[in-house]
């Protein structure tokens, strides 16, 4: 199995501009909510936005973890299971009632389930709720409020697996594709309503999700969560849709679009390596 290595191909890469005339979204003094904030990319996002001058609400089902992140950024903490719509709705209500209008909501929480179509329905449902429906719930309860006050910003964390795929993990690849599709739909439907959308699609990141071996996700090297967060903050500043912290993903997308059959052939070879433990 390939072992994690630090990738040097790290930069805030902008592939697709959100609108014909992009703007500059300054995070300073904005109220930013980040889910999955207890560790990994979520904690790094909180720290990066705090460094940019934002006010933070750090959200996670791991209450102590959320509180620890909040202490680091002098923000607020909330214990919420984003797979439960009532909890997401309650979170948004409470923040907007007690703290103020949410300017930017980073729907970042996600989980990983490996395997193929043999994976039990219960696991498919669990990953669908977190990786897809959590984004739906946030948009459902926040977009109308944002439209009513003239605009707002959503950042949905997906993955390069949502643009390419994930060898050895059908539930993950499928749900991340759905997350990208939802973000695209929100962007094209509500862009003229003042709603800005970015979708964050990293490859291998040095988090607990790939602890013990990055496998295929780390074949191009892993990058620290801080690099992903910095790319995200820059992408938000520039109001772009697709944020790719790994430079090489842009080329993979182009290769897939130019000759999909050839791309699938290459992925089959990679799958063979994965199966053989190389």
C-alpha positions in Angstrom: 0.0 0.0 0.0 1.4 3.4 -0.9 2.5 5.3 2.2 1.7 9.0 2.8 4.3 11.5 1.7 4.2 15.2 1.7 3.2 16.7 -1.6 5.0 19.7 -2.9 2.2 20.5 -5.3 0.3 22.6 -2.9 -1.3 25.9 -3.8 -4.7 27.7 -3.7 -5.7 26.7 -7.2 -8.7 28.3 -8.8 -10.1 26.3 -11.7 -13.6 27.7 -12.3 -14.7 31.3 -11.5 -18.0 31.4 -9.8 -19.5 34.1 -12.0 -18.6 36.2 -15.0 -17.7 39.0 -12.7 -16.2 37.6 -9.5 -16.0 39.7 -6.4 -13.8 39.8 -3.3 -15.3 38.3 -0.1 -13.3 39.7 2.8 -13.7 37.3 5.8 -12.7 40.1 8.2 -15.5 40.6 10.9 -17.7 38.1 9.1 -19.6 35.5 11.2 -18.3 32.1 10.0 -19.7 28.7 11.0 -17.6 25.5 10.4 -18.9 22.0 10.9 -16.6 19.1 11.6 -14.5 21.6 13.5 -13.1 19.3 16.2 -10.1 18.2 14.2 -8.5 17.9 10.7 -9.7 20.2 7.9 -12.4 21.6 10.1 -10.1 22.8 12.8 -7.7 24.2 10.2 -10.5 26.1 8.5 -11.5 27.7 11.9 -7.9 28.7 12.5 -7.4 30.1 8.9 -10.6 32.1 9.0 -9.8 33.4 12.5 -6.4 34.6 11.2 -8.3 36.3 8.4 -10.3 38.3 11.0 -13.5 36.3 11.1 -15.7 35.5 14.1 -16.1 31.7 14.5 -18.7 29.2 15.6 -17.0 25.8 15.8 -19.5 22.9 15.4 -19.0 19.2 15.8 -20.8 16.2 17.3 -17.6 15.9 19.4 -18.5 18.6 21.9 -15.1 18.7 23.8 -13.3 18.7 20.4 -15.4 21.6 19.2 -14.8 23.5 22.5 -11.0 22.9 22.1 -11.1 24.4 18.6 -13.2 27.3 19.8 -10.7 28.1 22.5 -7.9 28.2 20.0 -9.7 30.8 17.8 -11.5 32.6 20.6 -14.8 31.6 19.1 -18.0 29.8 20.2 -18.6 26.1 20.2 -21.7 24.0 19.5 -22.4 20.3 19.8 -24.4 19.2 16.8 -24.9 16.0 14.7 -25.2 17.4 11.2 -26.9 14.2 10.0 -30.0 15.3 12.0 -31.9 18.0 10.3 -33.6 19.2 13.5 -30.2 19.8 15.1 -28.9 21.7 12.0 -32.0 23.9 12.0 -31.7 24.5 15.7 -28.1 25.5 15.3 -28.9 28.0 12.6 -31.8 29.5 14.6 -29.7 29.8 17.8 -26.7 31.4 16.1 -28.8 33.9 14.2 -30.9 34.7 17.3 -28.1 35.0 19.8 -25.0 36.0 17.8 -26.1 37.5 14.5 -26.6 36.7 10.8 -24.4 33.9 9.4 -22.2 35.3 6.7 -20.4 32.1 5.7 -21.4 28.5 6.5 -18.7 25.9 5.9 -20.4 22.6 5.7 -17.3 20.5 6.3 -18.2 17.4 8.3 -17.7 14.2 6.5 -17.1 10.5 7.0 -15.4 7.7 5.1 -16.9 4.2 4.3 -14.8 1.7 2.3 -16.1 -1.2 0.2 -18.4 -1.6 -2.8 -22.0 -2.4 -3.5 -21.8 -5.1 -0.9 -21.7 -2.4 1.9 -24.8 -2.7 4.1 -27.7 -0.3 3.5 -27.2 1.1 7.0 -23.6 2.2 6.1 -24.8 3.7 2.8 -27.5 5.6 4.7 -25.1 6.8 7.4 -22.5 8.2 4.9 -25.3 9.7 2.8 -26.7 11.6 5.7 -23.4 13.1 6.7 -21.7 13.6 3.3 -24.8 14.8 1.4 -27.8 15.5 3.5 -25.9 17.7 5.9 -25.2 20.0 3.0 -28.9 19.9 2.0 -30.0 20.7 5.6 -27.6 23.7 5.9 -28.8 25.1 2.5 -32.5 24.4 3.3 -32.4 26.4 6.5 -29.9 29.1 5.6 -30.3 30.0 1.9 -33.8 31.6 2.3 -32.5 33.7 5.2 -29.4 34.8 3.2 -31.6 35.7 0.1 -33.9 37.8 2.3 -31.0 39.9 3.6 -29.3 40.2 0.2 -26.8 37.4 0.1 -24.4 35.0 1.8 -21.8 32.4 1.3 -21.7 28.6 1.5 -18.6 26.4 1.4 -19.2 22.7 1.0 -16.3 20.4 1.6 -16.4 17.5 -0.9 -13.2 15.8 -2.2 -11.3 15.2 -5.4 -13.2 11.9 -5.2 -16.3 13.9 -6.1 -14.7 14.9 -9.4 -12.8 11.7 -10.1 -13.7 8.7 -7.9 -12.4 6.7 -5.0 -10.9 3.3 -5.6 -11.9 0.8 -3.0 -14.7 3.0 -1.5 -17.9 3.3 -3.5 -19.9 5.0 -0.8 -17.3 7.7 -0.4 -16.9 8.3 -4.1 -20.7 8.3 -4.8 -21.5 10.7 -1.9 -18.8 13.1 -2.8 -20.0 13.2 -6.4 -23.5 14.1 -5.0 -22.0 16.8 -2.8 -20.3 18.4 -5.8 -23.6 18.1 -7.8 -25.5 19.8 -5.0 -23.0 22.7 -4.8 -23.3 23.1 -8.6 -27.1 23.2 -8.4 -27.0 25.8 -5.7 -24.5 27.9 -7.6 -26.5 28.0 -10.8 -29.9 28.4 -9.1 -29.1 31.0 -6.5 -26.1 32.9 -7.9 -28.4 35.7 -9.0 -29.9 35.8 -5.6 -26.6 36.9 -4.0 -25.7 33.4 -2.8 -22.1 32.5 -3.4 -21.0 28.8 -3.3 -17.6 27.2 -3.2 -16.9 23.5 -3.2 -13.6 22.4 -1.6 -12.1 19.3 -3.3 -8.7 18.1 -1.9 -7.0 14.8 -2.5 -5.0 13.2 0.3 -4.9 15.3 3.5 -3.0 14.4 6.7 -6.0 13.7 8.9 -7.4 10.9 11.0 -9.4 9.8 7.9 -6.3 8.4 6.3 -4.4 7.6 9.5 -2.4 4.4 9.3 -1.8 4.6 5.5 -3.2 6.9 2.8 -3.8 4.1 0.3 -4.9 5.4 -3.1 -5.8 8.8 -1.6 -2.1 9.5 -0.9 -0.7 8.3 -4.2 0.2 11.9 -5.1 1.3 12.7 -1.6 -0.7 14.1 1.3 -0.8 17.7 2.4 -1.5 19.2 5.8 -4.9 20.5 6.7 -3.5 24.0 7.1 -2.7 24.0 3.3 -6.3 23.0 2.5 -7.6 25.7 4.8 -5.4 28.4 3.3 -6.5 27.4 -0.2 -10.1 27.6 1.0 -9.8 31.1 2.5 -8.2 32.4 -0.7 -10.9 30.7 -2.8 -13.6 32.4 -0.7 -11.8 35.8 -1.0 -11.9 35.4 -4.8 -15.4 34.0 -4.8 -14.6 31.0 -7.0 -16.7 27.8 -7.2 -14.1 25.0 -7.4 -11.2 25.1 -5.0 -8.4 22.5 -5.6 -5.6 22.5 -3.1 -3.8 19.8 -5.1 -2.4 21.2 -8.4 -2.5 17.8 -10.2 -6.3 17.4 -9.8 -6.9 20.0 -12.4 -5.0 17.9 -15.0 -6.8 14.8 -14.0 -10.2 16.5 -14.6 -9.1 17.6 -18.0 -7.8 14.1 -18.9 -11.1 12.6 -17.8 -13.1 15.0 -19.9 -10.8 14.7 -22.9 -10.9 10.9 -23.1 -13.0 9.2 -20.5 -12.4 5.7 -21.7 -8.7 6.2 -21.5 -9.0 7.7 -18.1 -11.1 4.7 -16.9 -8.4 2.4 -18.3 -5.8 4.2 -16.2 -7.9 4.0 -13.1 -8.3 0.3 -13.7 -4.6 0.0 -13.5 -4.5 1.9 -10.3 -7.2 -0.3 -8.9 -5.1 -3.3 -9.8 -2.2 -1.8 -7.8 -4.5 -1.1 -4.9 -5.8 -4.7 -4.9 -2.3 -6.1 -5.0 -1.2 -3.9 -2.1 1.4 -2.1 -4.1 
